């Protein structure tokens, strides 16, 4: 399952509004286990362990996914380059 930015933002809002996990999974048309896996990406280990799901942050989830896919060192290198430079490099490669 690939999450869009919009779906991650929806999950964040639903959690902050106090919806039950089973209701969020139905509204987002995903399984409960898929929802929990996504929530885990957007929390610190302590927040997840303590079930403080309301702390879910969609930006943290995206950063976690990027780190999983490319590694911390590569993510830090991209951050050093800066967003504008990354956009320029991507436009050059089109």
Secondary structure as the mmCIF struct_conf table of DSSP 4:
data_model
#
loop_
_struct_conf.conf_type_id
_struct_conf.id
_struct_conf.beg_label_comp_id
_struct_conf.beg_label_asym_id
_struct_conf.beg_label_seq_id
_struct_conf.end_label_comp_id
_struct_conf.end_label_asym_id
_struct_conf.end_label_seq_id
HELX_RH_AL_P HELX_RH_AL_P1 UNK A 5 UNK A 16
TURN_TY1_P TURN_TY1_P1 UNK A 17 UNK A 18
HELX_RH_AL_P HELX_RH_AL_P2 UNK A 21 UNK A 27
TURN_TY1_P TURN_TY1_P2 UNK A 28 UNK A 29
HELX_RH_AL_P HELX_RH_AL_P3 UNK A 32 UNK A 41
TURN_TY1_P TURN_TY1_P3 UNK A 42 UNK A 42
BEND BEND1 UNK A 43 UNK A 43
HELX_RH_AL_P HELX_RH_AL_P4 UNK A 45 UNK A 49
TURN_TY1_P TURN_TY1_P4 UNK A 50 UNK A 51
HELX_RH_3T_P HELX_RH_3T_P1 UNK A 53 UNK A 55
HELX_RH_AL_P HELX_RH_AL_P5 UNK A 58 UNK A 70
HELX_RH_AL_P HELX_RH_AL_P6 UNK A 72 UNK A 81
HELX_RH_AL_P HELX_RH_AL_P7 UNK A 83 UNK A 92
TURN_TY1_P TURN_TY1_P5 UNK A 93 UNK A 93
#
